[in-house]
Amino acid sequence: MAQLHFYIPDSMADIVKIKAEHAHLSVSKYLAELVKREVANQWPENYFDSFGNWEGEPLERPIQEAFEQRETLD
């Protein structure tokens, strides 16, 4: 497993420590979870390239019926 080293301001480090304590995690585990969550939620490569490229028969919208009349609330 890789180890990463980085620098953050002391004030931010204090906040990270508090958040890790509230999550009942070590600071290292807390930061690993943050990174995992951020990196894992990426869209797959070329995901949006397929939008609008329907290969089936043309889509047709059905005829829209008139709205029903409902009683009003007083």
PDB file of N, CA, C, O and CB in Angstrom:
ATOM      1  N   MET A   1       0.846  -1.169   0.000  1.00  0.00           N
ATOM      2  CA  MET A   1       0.000   0.000   0.000  1.00  0.00           C
ATOM      3  C   MET A   1       0.893   1.233   0.000  1.00  0.00           C
ATOM      4  O   MET A   1       1.892   1.286   0.717  1.00  0.00           O
ATOM      5  CB  MET A   1      -0.964  -0.003   1.216  1.00  0.00           C
ATOM      6  N   ALA A   2       0.532   2.212  -0.799  1.00  0.00           N
ATOM      7  CA  ALA A   2       1.343   3.421  -0.942  1.00  0.00           C
ATOM      8  C   ALA A   2       1.177   4.339   0.260  1.00  0.00           C
ATOM      9  O   ALA A   2       0.121   4.373   0.891  1.00  0.00           O
ATOM     10  CB  ALA A   2       0.970   4.167  -2.225  1.00  0.00           C
ATOM     11  N   GLN A   3       2.223   5.072   0.563  1.00  0.00           N
ATOM     12  CA  GLN A   3       2.178   6.100   1.593  1.00  0.00           C
ATOM     13  C   GLN A   3       2.307   7.435   0.893  1.00  0.00           C
ATOM     14  O   GLN A   3       3.149   7.604   0.012  1.00  0.00           O
ATOM     15  CB  GLN A   3       3.302   5.904   2.669  1.00  0.00           C
ATOM     16  N   LEU A   4       1.473   8.382   1.285  1.00  0.00           N
ATOM     17  CA  LEU A   4       1.530   9.720   0.725  1.00  0.00           C
ATOM     18  C   LEU A   4       1.855  10.709   1.832  1.00  0.00           C
ATOM     19  O   LEU A   4       1.388  10.563   2.962  1.00  0.00           O
ATOM     20  CB  LEU A   4       0.201  10.088   0.029  1.00  0.00           C
ATOM     21  N   HIS A   5       2.645  11.701   1.511  1.00  0.00           N
ATOM     22  CA  HIS A   5       3.004  12.740   2.473  1.00  0.00           C
ATOM     23  C   HIS A   5       2.593  14.076   1.882  1.00  0.00           C
ATOM     24  O   HIS A   5       2.857  14.349   0.711  1.00  0.00           O
ATOM     25  CB  HIS A   5       4.536  12.713   2.812  1.00  0.00           C
ATOM     26  N   PHE A   6       1.948  14.912   2.688  1.00  0.00           N
ATOM     27  CA  PHE A   6       1.538  16.220   2.208  1.00  0.00           C
ATOM     28  C   PHE A   6       1.494  17.177   3.387  1.00  0.00           C
ATOM     29  O   PHE A   6       1.552  16.765   4.546  1.00  0.00           O
ATOM     30  CB  PHE A   6       0.163  16.153   1.492  1.00  0.00           C
ATOM     31  N   TYR A   7       1.391  18.452   3.073  1.00  0.00           N
ATOM     32  CA  TYR A   7       1.401  19.484   4.094  1.00  0.00           C
ATOM     33  C   TYR A   7       0.082  20.256   4.054  1.00  0.00           C
ATOM     34  O   TYR A   7      -0.434  20.577   2.983  1.00  0.00           O
ATOM     35  CB  TYR A   7       2.603  20.439   3.899  1.00  0.00           C
ATOM     36  N   ILE A   8      -0.447  20.544   5.236  1.00  0.00           N
ATOM     37  CA  ILE A   8      -1.633  21.385   5.363  1.00  0.00           C
ATOM     38  C   ILE A   8      -1.401  22.341   6.524  1.00  0.00           C
ATOM     39  O   ILE A   8      -0.581  22.059   7.398  1.00  0.00           O
ATOM     40  CB  ILE A   8      -2.932  20.527   5.581  1.00  0.00           C
ATOM     41  N   PRO A   9      -2.102  23.455   6.547  1.00  0.00           N
ATOM     42  CA  PRO A   9      -1.941  24.397   7.667  1.00  0.00           C
ATOM     43  C   PRO A   9      -2.313  23.729   8.997  1.00  0.00           C
ATOM     44  O   PRO A   9      -3.156  22.833   9.046  1.00  0.00           O
ATOM     45  CB  PRO A   9      -2.814  25.661   7.442  1.00  0.00           C
ATOM     46  N   ASP A  10      -1.669  24.185  10.060  1.00  0.00           N
ATOM     47  CA  ASP A  10      -1.923  23.621  11.389  1.00  0.00           C
ATOM     48  C   ASP A  10      -3.394  23.701  11.777  1.00  0.00           C
ATOM     49  O   ASP A  10      -3.936  22.773  12.378  1.00  0.00           O
ATOM     50  CB  ASP A  10      -1.082  24.339  12.430  1.00  0.00           C
ATOM     51  N   SER A  11      -4.037  24.810  11.432  1.00  0.00           N
ATOM     52  CA  SER A  11      -5.447  24.971  11.796  1.00  0.00           C
ATOM     53  C   SER A  11      -6.310  23.911  11.114  1.00  0.00           C
ATOM     54  O   SER A  11      -7.265  23.409  11.706  1.00  0.00           O
ATOM     55  CB  SER A  11      -5.942  26.378  11.420  1.00  0.00           C
ATOM     56  N   MET A  12      -5.972  23.573   9.870  1.00  0.00           N
ATOM     57  CA  MET A  12      -6.721  22.541   9.155  1.00  0.00           C
ATOM     58  C   MET A  12      -6.415  21.164   9.743  1.00  0.00           C
ATOM     59  O   MET A  12      -7.304  20.317   9.830  1.00  0.00           O
ATOM     60  CB  MET A  12      -6.386  22.570   7.647  1.00  0.00           C
ATOM     61  N   ALA A  13      -5.191  20.943  10.136  1.00  0.00           N
ATOM     62  CA  ALA A  13      -4.818  19.663  10.744  1.00  0.00           C
ATOM     63  C   ALA A  13      -5.586  19.441  12.040  1.00  0.00           C
ATOM     64  O   ALA A  13      -5.992  18.319  12.342  1.00  0.00           O
ATOM     65  CB  ALA A  13      -3.304  19.611  11.009  1.00  0.00           C
ATOM     66  N   ASP A  14      -5.784  20.504  12.800  1.00  0.00           N
ATOM     67  CA  ASP A  14      -6.560  20.389  14.042  1.00  0.00           C
ATOM     68  C   ASP A  14      -7.997  19.961  13.748  1.00  0.00           C
ATOM     69  O   ASP A  14      -8.562  19.132  14.461  1.00  0.00           O
ATOM     70  CB  ASP A  14      -6.553  21.729  14.810  1.00  0.00           C
ATOM     71  N   ILE A  15      -8.581  20.525  12.701  1.00  0.00           N
ATOM     72  CA  ILE A  15      -9.952  20.167  12.322  1.00  0.00           C
ATOM     73  C   ILE A  15     -10.014  18.714  11.867  1.00  0.00           C
ATOM     74  O   ILE A  15     -10.953  17.994  12.209  1.00  0.00           O
ATOM     75  CB  ILE A  15     -10.470  21.099  11.204  1.00  0.00           C
ATOM     76  N   VAL A  16      -9.022  18.283  11.100  1.00  0.00           N
ATOM     77  CA  VAL A  16      -8.979  16.889  10.636  1.00  0.00           C
ATOM     78  C   VAL A  16      -8.903  15.942  11.833  1.00  0.00           C
ATOM     79  O   VAL A  16      -9.583  14.916  11.855  1.00  0.00           O
ATOM     80  CB  VAL A  16      -7.768  16.659   9.686  1.00  0.00           C
ATOM     81  N   LYS A  17      -8.094  16.275  12.810  1.00  0.00           N
ATOM     82  CA  LYS A  17      -7.964  15.428  13.999  1.00  0.00           C
ATOM     83  C   LYS A  17      -9.295  15.313  14.734  1.00  0.00           C
ATOM     84  O   LYS A  17      -9.677  14.227  15.169  1.00  0.00           O
ATOM     85  CB  LYS A  17      -6.887  15.986  14.943  1.00  0.00           C
ATOM     86  N   ILE A  18      -9.996  16.429  14.871  1.00  0.00           N
ATOM     87  CA  ILE A  18     -11.295  16.420  15.556  1.00  0.00           C
ATOM     88  C   ILE A  18     -12.303  15.577  14.783  1.00  0.00           C
ATOM     89  O   ILE A  18     -13.038  14.784  15.372  1.00  0.00           O
ATOM     90  CB  ILE A  18     -11.828  17.857  15.731  1.00  0.00           C
ATOM     91  N   LYS A  19     -12.337  15.751  13.463  1.00  0.00           N
ATOM     92  CA  LYS A  19     -13.280  14.984  12.645  1.00  0.00           C
ATOM     93  C   LYS A  19     -12.958  13.497  12.694  1.00  0.00           C
ATOM     94  O   LYS A  19     -13.870  12.670  12.714  1.00  0.00           O
ATOM     95  CB  LYS A  19     -13.259  15.478  11.194  1.00  0.00           C
ATOM     96  N   ALA A  20     -11.686  13.147  12.714  1.00  0.00           N
ATOM     97  CA  ALA A  20     -11.285  11.742  12.810  1.00  0.00           C
ATOM     98  C   ALA A  20     -11.722  11.164  14.156  1.00  0.00           C
ATOM     99  O   ALA A  20     -12.197  10.030  14.215  1.00  0.00           O
ATOM    100  CB  ALA A  20      -9.753  11.595  12.630  1.00  0.00           C
ATOM    101  N   GLU A  21     -11.565  11.928  15.229  1.00  0.00           N
ATOM    102  CA  GLU A  21     -12.009  11.472  16.550  1.00  0.00           C
ATOM    103  C   GLU A  21     -13.512  11.225  16.565  1.00  0.00           C
ATOM    104  O   GLU A  21     -13.977  10.219  17.101  1.00  0.00           O
ATOM    105  CB  GLU A  21     -11.635  12.500  17.628  1.00  0.00           C
ATOM    106  N   HIS A  22     -14.272  12.152  15.973  1.00  0.00           N
ATOM    107  CA  HIS A  22     -15.736  11.999  15.934  1.00  0.00           C
ATOM    108  C   HIS A  22     -16.161  10.789  15.114  1.00  0.00           C
ATOM    109  O   HIS A  22     -17.206  10.191  15.370  1.00  0.00           O
ATOM    110  CB  HIS A  22     -16.383  13.256  15.361  1.00  0.00           C
ATOM    111  N   ALA A  23     -15.342  10.432  14.122  1.00  0.00           N
ATOM    112  CA  ALA A  23     -15.636   9.262  13.289  1.00  0.00           C
ATOM    113  C   ALA A  23     -15.074   7.981  13.904  1.00  0.00           C
ATOM    114  O   ALA A  23     -15.239   6.898  13.343  1.00  0.00           O
ATOM    115  CB  ALA A  23     -15.067   9.457  11.881  1.00  0.00           C
ATOM    116  N   HIS A  24     -14.404   8.105  15.065  1.00  0.00           N
ATOM    117  CA  HIS A  24     -13.769   6.970  15.746  1.00  0.00           C
ATOM    118  C   HIS A  24     -12.751   6.283  14.846  1.00  0.00           C
ATOM    119  O   HIS A  24     -12.682   5.056  14.779  1.00  0.00           O
ATOM    120  CB  HIS A  24     -14.827   5.960  16.200  1.00  0.00           C
ATOM    121  N   LEU A  25     -11.950   7.115  14.146  1.00  0.00           N
ATOM    122  CA  LEU A  25     -10.916   6.614  13.245  1.00  0.00           C
ATOM    123  C   LEU A  25      -9.608   7.315  13.554  1.00  0.00           C
ATOM    124  O   LEU A  25      -9.592   8.414  14.108  1.00  0.00           O
ATOM    125  CB  LEU A  25     -11.314   6.823  11.761  1.00  0.00           C
ATOM    126  N   SER A  26      -8.513   6.671  13.190  1.00  0.00           N
ATOM    127  CA  SER A  26      -7.232   7.361  13.256  1.00  0.00           C
ATOM    128  C   SER A  26      -7.222   8.413  12.150  1.00  0.00           C
ATOM    129  O   SER A  26      -8.000   8.331  11.199  1.00  0.00           O
ATOM    130  CB  SER A  26      -6.024   6.359  13.110  1.00  0.00           C
ATOM    131  N   VAL A  27      -6.348   9.387  12.280  1.00  0.00           N
ATOM    132  CA  VAL A  27      -6.261  10.432  11.257  1.00  0.00           C
ATOM    133  C   VAL A  27      -5.915   9.810   9.909  1.00  0.00           C
ATOM    134  O   VAL A  27      -6.473  10.199   8.883  1.00  0.00           O
ATOM    135  CB  VAL A  27      -5.208  11.499  11.648  1.00  0.00           C
ATOM    136  N   SER A  28      -5.000   8.849   9.907  1.00  0.00           N
ATOM    137  CA  SER A  28      -4.600   8.194   8.663  1.00  0.00           C
ATOM    138  C   SER A  28      -5.781   7.483   8.004  1.00  0.00           C
ATOM    139  O   SER A  28      -6.002   7.617   6.800  1.00  0.00           O
ATOM    140  CB  SER A  28      -3.470   7.197   8.930  1.00  0.00           C
ATOM    141  N   LYS A  29      -6.532   6.732   8.795  1.00  0.00           N
ATOM    142  CA  LYS A  29      -7.692   5.999   8.259  1.00  0.00           C
ATOM    143  C   LYS A  29      -8.770   6.974   7.794  1.00  0.00           C
ATOM    144  O   LYS A  29      -9.406   6.750   6.764  1.00  0.00           O
ATOM    145  CB  LYS A  29      -8.272   5.035   9.326  1.00  0.00           C
ATOM    146  N   TYR A  30      -8.976   8.055   8.546  1.00  0.00           N
ATOM    147  CA  TYR A  30      -9.972   9.059   8.173  1.00  0.00           C
ATOM    148  C   TYR A  30      -9.615   9.677   6.826  1.00  0.00           C
ATOM    149  O   TYR A  30     -10.473   9.789   5.950  1.00  0.00           O
ATOM    150  CB  TYR A  30     -10.077  10.154   9.257  1.00  0.00           C
ATOM    151  N   LEU A  31      -8.361  10.078   6.654  1.00  0.00           N
ATOM    152  CA  LEU A  31      -7.932  10.670   5.391  1.00  0.00           C
ATOM    153  C   LEU A  31      -7.996   9.663   4.246  1.00  0.00           C
ATOM    154  O   LEU A  31      -8.346  10.022   3.122  1.00  0.00           O
ATOM    155  CB  LEU A  31      -6.518  11.219   5.522  1.00  0.00           C
ATOM    156  N   ALA A  32      -7.657   8.399   4.526  1.00  0.00           N
ATOM    157  CA  ALA A  32      -7.747   7.368   3.489  1.00  0.00           C
ATOM    158  C   ALA A  32      -9.190   7.203   3.024  1.00  0.00           C
ATOM    159  O   ALA A  32      -9.446   7.025   1.833  1.00  0.00           O
ATOM    160  CB  ALA A  32      -7.198   6.024   4.010  1.00  0.00           C
ATOM    161  N   GLU A  33     -10.127   7.261   3.960  1.00  0.00           N
ATOM    162  CA  GLU A  33     -11.549   7.141   3.602  1.00  0.00           C
ATOM    163  C   GLU A  33     -12.000   8.336   2.765  1.00  0.00           C
ATOM    164  O   GLU A  33     -12.758   8.169   1.809  1.00  0.00           O
ATOM    165  CB  GLU A  33     -12.421   7.027   4.871  1.00  0.00           C
ATOM    166  N   LEU A  34     -11.545   9.530   3.111  1.00  0.00           N
ATOM    167  CA  LEU A  34     -11.883  10.713   2.320  1.00  0.00           C
ATOM    168  C   LEU A  34     -11.369  10.597   0.893  1.00  0.00           C
ATOM    169  O   LEU A  34     -12.091  10.879  -0.063  1.00  0.00           O
ATOM    170  CB  LEU A  34     -11.318  11.966   2.973  1.00  0.00           C
ATOM    171  N   VAL A  35     -10.122  10.183   0.760  1.00  0.00           N
ATOM    172  CA  VAL A  35      -9.529  10.034  -0.571  1.00  0.00           C
ATOM    173  C   VAL A  35     -10.258   8.955  -1.360  1.00  0.00           C
ATOM    174  O   VAL A  35     -10.562   9.141  -2.539  1.00  0.00           O
ATOM    175  CB  VAL A  35      -8.031   9.694  -0.465  1.00  0.00           C
ATOM    176  N   LYS A  36     -10.538   7.827  -0.711  1.00  0.00           N
ATOM    177  CA  LYS A  36     -11.233   6.731  -1.393  1.00  0.00           C
ATOM    178  C   LYS A  36     -12.599   7.182  -1.895  1.00  0.00           C
ATOM    179  O   LYS A  36     -12.984   6.881  -3.025  1.00  0.00           O
ATOM    180  CB  LYS A  36     -11.390   5.525  -0.453  1.00  0.00           C
ATOM    181  N   ARG A  37     -13.324   7.901  -1.055  1.00  0.00           N
ATOM    182  CA  ARG A  37     -14.652   8.383  -1.428  1.00  0.00           C
ATOM    183  C   ARG A  37     -14.577   9.349  -2.602  1.00  0.00           C
ATOM    184  O   ARG A  37     -15.409   9.303  -3.509  1.00  0.00           O
ATOM    185  CB  ARG A  37     -15.327   9.060  -0.236  1.00  0.00           C
ATOM    186  N   GLU A  38     -13.584  10.217  -2.580  1.00  0.00           N
ATOM    187  CA  GLU A  38     -13.443  11.226  -3.636  1.00  0.00           C
ATOM    188  C   GLU A  38     -13.021  10.600  -4.965  1.00  0.00           C
ATOM    189  O   GLU A  38     -13.548  10.964  -6.016  1.00  0.00           O
ATOM    190  CB  GLU A  38     -12.426  12.287  -3.217  1.00  0.00           C
ATOM    191  N   VAL A  39     -12.093   9.679  -4.922  1.00  0.00           N
ATOM    192  CA  VAL A  39     -11.572   9.083  -6.150  1.00  0.00           C
ATOM    193  C   VAL A  39     -12.529   8.034  -6.714  1.00  0.00           C
ATOM    194  O   VAL A  39     -12.646   7.906  -7.933  1.00  0.00           O
ATOM    195  CB  VAL A  39     -10.205   8.457  -5.892  1.00  0.00           C
ATOM    196  N   ALA A  40     -13.200   7.295  -5.868  1.00  0.00           N
ATOM    197  CA  ALA A  40     -14.071   6.212  -6.330  1.00  0.00           C
ATOM    198  C   ALA A  40     -15.333   6.725  -7.003  1.00  0.00           C
ATOM    199  O   ALA A  40     -15.951   5.986  -7.770  1.00  0.00           O
ATOM    200  CB  ALA A  40     -14.447   5.321  -5.171  1.00  0.00           C
ATOM    201  N   ASN A  41     -15.735   7.958  -6.745  1.00  0.00           N
ATOM    202  CA  ASN A  41     -16.985   8.469  -7.300  1.00  0.00           C
ATOM    203  C   ASN A  41     -16.787   9.199  -8.621  1.00  0.00           C
ATOM    204  O   ASN A  41     -17.535  10.127  -8.929  1.00  0.00           O
ATOM    205  CB  ASN A  41     -17.644   9.389  -6.310  1.00  0.00           C
ATOM    206  N   GLN A  42     -15.814   8.805  -9.387  1.00  0.00           N
ATOM    207  CA  GLN A  42     -15.570   9.429 -10.681  1.00  0.00           C
ATOM    208  C   GLN A  42     -16.361   8.714 -11.766  1.00  0.00           C
ATOM    209  O   GLN A  42     -16.592   7.508 -11.678  1.00  0.00           O
ATOM    210  CB  GLN A  42     -14.070   9.420 -11.015  1.00  0.00           C
ATOM    211  N   TRP A  43     -16.769   9.446 -12.774  1.00  0.00           N
ATOM    212  CA  TRP A  43     -17.451   8.829 -13.903  1.00  0.00           C
ATOM    213  C   TRP A  43     -16.445   8.024 -14.707  1.00  0.00           C
ATOM    214  O   TRP A  43     -15.287   8.427 -14.820  1.00  0.00           O
ATOM    215  CB  TRP A  43     -18.142   9.896 -14.792  1.00  0.00           C
ATOM    216  N   PRO A  44     -16.863   6.886 -15.271  1.00  0.00           N
ATOM    217  CA  PRO A  44     -15.949   6.098 -16.111  1.00  0.00           C
ATOM    218  C   PRO A  44     -15.490   6.918 -17.315  1.00  0.00           C
ATOM    219  O   PRO A  44     -16.183   7.832 -17.760  1.00  0.00           O
ATOM    220  CB  PRO A  44     -16.633   4.790 -16.585  1.00  0.00           C
ATOM    221  N   GLU A  45     -14.324   6.578 -17.827  1.00  0.00           N
ATOM    222  CA  GLU A  45     -13.785   7.272 -18.983  1.00  0.00           C
ATOM    223  C   GLU A  45     -14.762   7.178 -20.157  1.00  0.00           C
ATOM    224  O   GLU A  45     -15.326   6.113 -20.406  1.00  0.00           O
ATOM    225  CB  GLU A  45     -12.413   6.689 -19.370  1.00  0.00           C
ATOM    226  N   ASN A  46     -14.963   8.261 -20.864  1.00  0.00           N
ATOM    227  CA  ASN A  46     -15.862   8.361 -22.026  1.00  0.00           C
ATOM    228  C   ASN A  46     -17.325   8.135 -21.663  1.00  0.00           C
ATOM    229  O   ASN A  46     -18.124   7.816 -22.543  1.00  0.00           O
ATOM    230  CB  ASN A  46     -15.449   7.357 -23.087  1.00  0.00           C
ATOM    231  N   TYR A  47     -17.700   8.290 -20.403  1.00  0.00           N
ATOM    232  CA  TYR A  47     -19.067   8.021 -19.963  1.00  0.00           C
ATOM    233  C   TYR A  47     -20.079   8.904 -20.693  1.00  0.00           C
ATOM    234  O   TYR A  47     -21.127   8.417 -21.119  1.00  0.00           O
ATOM    235  CB  TYR A  47     -19.183   8.232 -18.455  1.00  0.00           C
ATOM    236  N   PHE A  48     -19.784  10.179 -20.840  1.00  0.00           N
ATOM    237  CA  PHE A  48     -20.740  11.109 -21.417  1.00  0.00           C
ATOM    238  C   PHE A  48     -20.728  11.116 -22.945  1.00  0.00           C
ATOM    239  O   PHE A  48     -21.574  11.764 -23.562  1.00  0.00           O
ATOM    240  CB  PHE A  48     -20.463  12.489 -20.908  1.00  0.00           C
ATOM    241  N   ASP A  49     -19.791  10.412 -23.560  1.00  0.00           N
ATOM    242  CA  ASP A  49     -19.723  10.373 -25.017  1.00  0.00           C
ATOM    243  C   ASP A  49     -20.923   9.679 -25.637  1.00  0.00           C
ATOM    244  O   ASP A  49     -21.261   9.952 -26.789  1.00  0.00           O
ATOM    245  CB  ASP A  49     -18.460   9.683 -25.454  1.00  0.00           C
ATOM    246  N   SER A  50     -21.572   8.789 -24.901  1.00  0.00           N
ATOM    247  CA  SER A  50     -22.671   8.024 -25.472  1.00  0.00           C
ATOM    248  C   SER A  50     -24.026   8.732 -25.350  1.00  0.00           C
ATOM    249  O   SER A  50     -25.009   8.260 -25.922  1.00  0.00           O
ATOM    250  CB  SER A  50     -22.744   6.679 -24.803  1.00  0.00           C
ATOM    251  N   PHE A  51     -24.101   9.836 -24.630  1.00  0.00           N
ATOM    252  CA  PHE A  51     -25.374  10.531 -24.463  1.00  0.00           C
ATOM    253  C   PHE A  51     -25.840  11.103 -25.797  1.00  0.00           C
ATOM    254  O   PHE A  51     -25.065  11.726 -26.522  1.00  0.00           O
ATOM    255  CB  PHE A  51     -25.248  11.652 -23.411  1.00  0.00           C
ATOM    256  N   GLY A  52     -27.110  10.885 -26.111  1.00  0.00           N
ATOM    257  CA  GLY A  52     -27.679  11.393 -27.347  1.00  0.00           C
ATOM    258  C   GLY A  52     -27.391  10.521 -28.553  1.00  0.00           C
ATOM    259  O   GLY A  52     -27.693  10.921 -29.678  1.00  0.00           O
ATOM    260  N   ASN A  53     -26.828   9.363 -28.361  1.00  0.00           N
ATOM    261  CA  ASN A  53     -26.482   8.474 -29.468  1.00  0.00           C
ATOM    262  C   ASN A  53     -27.371   7.242 -29.464  1.00  0.00           C
ATOM    263  O   ASN A  53     -26.873   6.119 -29.395  1.00  0.00           O
ATOM    264  CB  ASN A  53     -25.007   8.062 -29.390  1.00  0.00           C
ATOM    265  N   TRP A  54     -28.673   7.439 -29.536  1.00  0.00           N
ATOM    266  CA  TRP A  54     -29.630   6.336 -29.558  1.00  0.00           C
ATOM    267  C   TRP A  54     -29.476   5.571 -30.854  1.00  0.00           C
ATOM    268  O   TRP A  54     -29.434   6.171 -31.928  1.00  0.00           O
ATOM    269  CB  TRP A  54     -31.080   6.849 -29.396  1.00  0.00           C
ATOM    270  N   GLU A  55     -29.388   4.237 -30.770  1.00  0.00           N
ATOM    271  CA  GLU A  55     -29.189   3.413 -31.964  1.00  0.00           C
ATOM    272  C   GLU A  55     -30.419   2.610 -32.339  1.00  0.00           C
ATOM    273  O   GLU A  55     -30.372   1.838 -33.297  1.00  0.00           O
ATOM    274  CB  GLU A  55     -28.033   2.479 -31.755  1.00  0.00           C
ATOM    275  N   GLY A  56     -31.510   2.766 -31.621  1.00  0.00           N
ATOM    276  CA  GLY A  56     -32.728   2.028 -31.921  1.00  0.00           C
ATOM    277  C   GLY A  56     -33.632   2.817 -32.850  1.00  0.00           C
ATOM    278  O   GLY A  56     -33.206   3.778 -33.490  1.00  0.00           O
ATOM    279  N   GLU A  57     -34.894   2.392 -32.914  1.00  0.00           N
ATOM    280  CA  GLU A  57     -35.868   3.120 -33.719  1.00  0.00           C
ATOM    281  C   GLU A  57     -36.088   4.493 -33.117  1.00  0.00           C
ATOM    282  O   GLU A  57     -35.880   4.695 -31.921  1.00  0.00           O
ATOM    283  CB  GLU A  57     -37.201   2.347 -33.815  1.00  0.00           C
ATOM    284  N   PRO A  58     -36.515   5.450 -33.958  1.00  0.00           N
ATOM    285  CA  PRO A  58     -36.738   6.800 -33.421  1.00  0.00           C
ATOM    286  C   PRO A  58     -37.764   6.775 -32.289  1.00  0.00           C
ATOM    287  O   PRO A  58     -38.758   6.051 -32.345  1.00  0.00           O
ATOM    288  CB  PRO A  58     -37.209   7.754 -34.537  1.00  0.00           C
ATOM    289  N   LEU A  59     -37.506   7.561 -31.289  1.00  0.00           N
ATOM    290  CA  LEU A  59     -38.422   7.653 -30.165  1.00  0.00           C
ATOM    291  C   LEU A  59     -39.555   8.605 -30.525  1.00  0.00           C
ATOM    292  O   LEU A  59     -39.323   9.673 -31.090  1.00  0.00           O
ATOM    293  CB  LEU A  59     -37.686   8.124 -28.885  1.00  0.00           C
ATOM    294  N   GLU A  60     -40.769   8.215 -30.198  1.00  0.00           N
ATOM    295  CA  GLU A  60     -41.919   9.062 -30.471  1.00  0.00           C
ATOM    296  C   GLU A  60     -42.671   9.305 -29.174  1.00  0.00           C
ATOM    297  O   GLU A  60     -42.931   8.380 -28.405  1.00  0.00           O
ATOM    298  CB  GLU A  60     -42.844   8.424 -31.535  1.00  0.00           C
ATOM    299  N   ARG A  61     -43.007  10.539 -28.950  1.00  0.00           N
ATOM    300  CA  ARG A  61     -43.752  10.898 -27.744  1.00  0.00           C
ATOM    301  C   ARG A  61     -45.234  10.619 -28.005  1.00  0.00           C
ATOM    302  O   ARG A  61     -45.770  11.045 -29.028  1.00  0.00           O
ATOM    303  CB  ARG A  61     -43.516  12.406 -27.349  1.00  0.00           C
ATOM    304  N   PRO A  62     -45.894   9.914 -27.098  1.00  0.00           N
ATOM    305  CA  PRO A  62     -47.321   9.647 -27.284  1.00  0.00           C
ATOM    306  C   PRO A  62     -48.138  10.939 -27.195  1.00  0.00           C
ATOM    307  O   PRO A  62     -47.693  11.932 -26.620  1.00  0.00           O
ATOM    308  CB  PRO A  62     -47.816   8.636 -26.237  1.00  0.00           C
ATOM    309  N   ILE A  63     -49.322  10.905 -27.767  1.00  0.00           N
ATOM    310  CA  ILE A  63     -50.212  12.054 -27.717  1.00  0.00           C
ATOM    311  C   ILE A  63     -50.555  12.341 -26.255  1.00  0.00           C
ATOM    312  O   ILE A  63     -50.873  11.435 -25.485  1.00  0.00           O
ATOM    313  CB  ILE A  63     -51.503  11.805 -28.559  1.00  0.00           C
ATOM    314  N   GLN A  64     -50.482  13.611 -25.898  1.00  0.00           N
ATOM    315  CA  GLN A  64     -50.759  14.009 -24.525  1.00  0.00           C
ATOM    316  C   GLN A  64     -52.253  14.267 -24.361  1.00  0.00           C
ATOM    317  O   GLN A  64     -52.837  15.060 -25.099  1.00  0.00           O
ATOM    318  CB  GLN A  64     -49.940  15.265 -24.138  1.00  0.00           C
ATOM    319  N   GLU A  65     -52.850  13.610 -23.415  1.00  0.00           N
ATOM    320  CA  GLU A  65     -54.266  13.792 -23.121  1.00  0.00           C
ATOM    321  C   GLU A  65     -54.465  15.096 -22.361  1.00  0.00           C
ATOM    322  O   GLU A  65     -53.512  15.655 -21.817  1.00  0.00           O
ATOM    323  CB  GLU A  65     -54.820  12.597 -22.310  1.00  0.00           C
ATOM    324  N   ALA A  66     -55.700  15.579 -22.324  1.00  0.00           N
ATOM    325  CA  ALA A  66     -56.017  16.802 -21.578  1.00  0.00           C
ATOM    326  C   ALA A  66     -55.903  16.515 -20.083  1.00  0.00           C
ATOM    327  O   ALA A  66     -56.139  15.394 -19.631  1.00  0.00           O
ATOM    328  CB  ALA A  66     -57.448  17.326 -21.935  1.00  0.00           C
ATOM    329  N   PHE A  67     -55.539  17.543 -19.331  1.00  0.00           N
ATOM    330  CA  PHE A  67     -55.457  17.383 -17.882  1.00  0.00           C
ATOM    331  C   PHE A  67     -56.839  17.155 -17.312  1.00  0.00           C
ATOM    332  O   PHE A  67     -57.820  17.737 -17.774  1.00  0.00           O
ATOM    333  CB  PHE A  67     -54.803  18.609 -17.228  1.00  0.00           C
ATOM    334  N   GLU A  68     -56.909  16.303 -16.304  1.00  0.00           N
ATOM    335  CA  GLU A  68     -58.194  16.066 -15.664  1.00  0.00           C
ATOM    336  C   GLU A  68     -58.547  17.252 -14.780  1.00  0.00           C
ATOM    337  O   GLU A  68     -57.665  17.919 -14.237  1.00  0.00           O
ATOM    338  CB  GLU A  68     -58.169  14.759 -14.841  1.00  0.00           C
ATOM    339  N   GLN A  69     -59.819  17.505 -14.642  1.00  0.00           N
ATOM    340  CA  GLN A  69     -60.290  18.597 -13.791  1.00  0.00           C
ATOM    341  C   GLN A  69     -60.526  18.037 -12.396  1.00  0.00           C
ATOM    342  O   GLN A  69     -61.263  17.067 -12.225  1.00  0.00           O
ATOM    343  CB  GLN A  69     -61.594  19.253 -14.365  1.00  0.00           C
ATOM    344  N   ARG A  70     -59.909  18.641 -11.421  1.00  0.00           N
ATOM    345  CA  ARG A  70     -60.055  18.214 -10.040  1.00  0.00           C
ATOM    346  C   ARG A  70     -60.786  19.269  -9.229  1.00  0.00           C
ATOM    347  O   ARG A  70     -60.787  20.454  -9.561  1.00  0.00           O
ATOM    348  CB  ARG A  70     -58.691  17.920  -9.422  1.00  0.00           C
ATOM    349  N   GLU A  71     -61.395  18.808  -8.175  1.00  0.00           N
ATOM    350  CA  GLU A  71     -62.072  19.733  -7.287  1.00  0.00           C
ATOM    351  C   GLU A  71     -61.014  20.594  -6.581  1.00  0.00           C
ATOM    352  O   GLU A  71     -59.911  20.129  -6.292  1.00  0.00           O
ATOM    353  CB  GLU A  71     -62.964  18.968  -6.255  1.00  0.00           C
ATOM    354  N   THR A  72     -61.362  21.824  -6.318  1.00  0.00           N
ATOM    355  CA  THR A  72     -60.423  22.708  -5.618  1.00  0.00           C
ATOM    356  C   THR A  72     -60.587  22.569  -4.118  1.00  0.00           C
ATOM    357  O   THR A  72     -61.672  22.256  -3.627  1.00  0.00           O
ATOM    358  CB  THR A  72     -60.630  24.172  -6.039  1.00  0.00           C
ATOM    359  N   LEU A  73     -59.543  22.796  -3.420  1.00  0.00           N
ATOM    360  CA  LEU A  73     -59.579  22.771  -1.953  1.00  0.00           C
ATOM    361  C   LEU A  73     -59.957  24.149  -1.443  1.00  0.00           C
ATOM    362  O   LEU A  73     -59.423  25.159  -1.901  1.00  0.00           O
ATOM    363  CB  LEU A  73     -58.211  22.323  -1.362  1.00  0.00           C
ATOM    364  N   ASP A  74     -60.852  24.184  -0.520  1.00  0.00           N
ATOM    365  CA  ASP A  74     -61.276  25.487   0.036  1.00  0.00           C
ATOM    366  C   ASP A  74     -60.614  25.730   1.369  1.00  0.00           C
ATOM    367  O   ASP A  74     -60.842  26.767   1.991  1.00  0.00           O
ATOM    368  CB  ASP A  74     -62.808  25.552   0.195  1.00  0.00           C
TER     369      ASP A  74
END
